[in-house]
Amino acid sequence: LPYVINSLIESIEKMMYSLIAITLLISNSHGFTGRTVPKFVRSSSLAMSTTVVPTETILATAARDARGLAIDAISACHSGHMGLPLGCAEIGAQLWGKHLNYYPDDPQWLNRDRFILSAGHGSMFIYSWLHLSGYALPLEEVKNFRRHHSMTPGHPEFPSSEHNTPGIEATTGPLGAGIGNAVGMAAAAKLAAAKYNTAEHKILDHHVIALCGDGCLQEGVAFEAASYAGHDGLDNLIVIYDSNDVTLDKMADFTQSENHAARFQAIGWNTITIDGNKLEAIDQALTQAKANKNGKPTIIIARTLIGKGIAEVEGTNAAHGEAGVPYQKSARAGLGLPADELFHVAPETKSFFAAKKSELKAAYDKWGSTYAQWKAANPALAADLESAKAKKYPSADEVLAAIPPYDAKKNVATRQSGSDILQFVAQLIPSYVSGSADLHGSNKNYINKGENFGNPLIKGKSFKGRNFYFGIREHAMGTMLNGIAYYGLNRASGSTFLVFADYMRAAMRVAALSELPVSYILTHDSVGVGEDGPTHQPVEATSGLRIIPNLDVIRPADPEEVAGAFAASIDRANGPTALIFSRQNVRTLNEVSVEDRRQGTLKGGYVAKKETAPLTHILLAAGSEVQWAMDAAEKLGAGVRVVSMPCFERFDRQSAEYKESVLPTSCRKRVAIEAGVTGLWYKYVGIDGKVIGTDKFGFSAPGDTVMKVFGITTDNVVAVASAL
């Protein structure tokens, strides 16, 4: 019945548009330009502004078409999630039809609004709207939903070496993480606006908008990030909560009972509650949210009907997935879609978005003019921004050239040399930002003179700061770092104790999947932590990170290897890097040249001590244990080689010739030593070799005592190697 009524209204509108068109033709004889009037209203000035004012009828038609695309795509592959795309169709119509600031022909436009689908399982929502609104996502790719090498994978994926879907701002799917991504993007946008906007020219004033569901808000990471956003005044952030009373297994009230509005108000957010299937209510809410400049982010709690349009499942938890597939035909008929044309898009929808694109182009061009004026007036700032946009960063050799050799007389923890070297990196790269999960004093990753990022109403903070105080929120920190990286103007790093990296492991995995050049500074790296005991001694953590594809894990042995590690992390453009630093002091390896230690770290592994007689043994080590291997080689004799292996992943990417030169296959008497679990080392020592480490948890005692009990000593290396 609603679609019958809409059809009657549309017929009346057609007659009105005909009268308008006749009037325009008459006006043309008096010097005005006539033009075809599509089925939407333009502003009424005589100059015929290009602003498109969509009627509810055309937005309802677009919402219907988006529902149809989702039903047809998911039915075609018998896989996917219909609930959100159908339940939130009106939200999509208002976003892409009116409220989002974007230009489809330039998906990377600097001042675009960023939209993140935190509830990534509902991916046909964003694919439908990207297609309808004119992005380079053709209908054939919508039809290829979830198929091999398509532009429409099961969950949205950030453009990478694997594929590119224009308009996708973040890889989402792990629920709640998209909220953290959005908070990170909003923070990056505040930082960029504070740095680059001037009194004369405002070139950055956009919003970050995320769409989430009950599942997102049940994940702890969402409220970790939301708490940060409320506290630090990110009023450029809007979250739309698809509140449909449903989770996958059950209706939502089976597992939750909180008052979301009260909870968000308590952590400093504006809250708006609406009927999420009413176009007018959505319009008013988005208008209000975008107008808010009160230092608070906004959540729009949109009460929606999940699976709206498929009568047999709508409003139930069955609607979440593909349970609506058997009802494709009846649902399409009920929506008023033609039975003989799957993937139908109405001519009215096409005409509307064609005109909308012209409007967006005018705004895009106007901004381009402002940007050109800003560049002319601010050449130094412009050069900095253009470099950041192009992701132009120093090469590894350029980074190393900016870092002077470390004081050879000092034997310090690698967290301390890391702190000292970070200052040179930060001076060289103005866009480098750092942060910690309430552990700056222990991680030692604070950028001196970098100021503190955050709410200007809080003493000691400003949006120009380069040091982020994430609070005790590792998971949120990980997702926010990804958000900063998605935004694309900064090289982001964050820190915590290595043992707590598991709190943000899911975010690190997504960073690796999305090829984001994020850095993690993870300190207190072994049983050498000592008295804090097994809860804080990360025996398995380094190996646990090494098994994540596309994550470089670098555990340097001394200050010069630390310099190489930082250079490697900056040089790496296609994935994240974990820098693993010690709490305890280590011996500086002065017997190895500065150049060899730095360049060897870039290669992942190198010969730190070469045998001076026929090769009999190879000792391998990483991090703080390299010093014991070096000392053991002196005792074992001239035929012993020591290989420092700070990064397995970088070493494995070297040529076969290089790897053979470091680890010749002819020598099978090999011993590896590392203060952690032993398993991964066997790919280097082979079945004839031995690994010294610990395959059980540690205990509370001084670090030297723990190391000795586990045999992580020079004497034990000598004994094990001699027994081969």
PyMOL commands that set and color helices and strands:
alter all, ss='L'
color gray80, all
select helices_A, chain A and resi 2-28+56-77+83-87+89-99+120-132+139-143+177-196+214-218+220-231+252-254+260-266+279-291+317-320+325-335+347-377+379-389+396-401+414-428+440-443+474-487+498-513+527-529+541-546+559-571+594-603+623-636+648-652+656-662+679-685+703-709+714-722
alter helices_A, ss='H'
color red, helices_A
select strands_A, chain A and resi 41-42+52-53+114-117+208-213+237-243+270-275+298-303+432-436+467-469+491-497+519-523+552-554+577-580+606-609+617-621+640-644+670-673+690-692
alter strands_A, ss='S'
color yellow, strands_A
deselect
rebuild
show_as cartoon
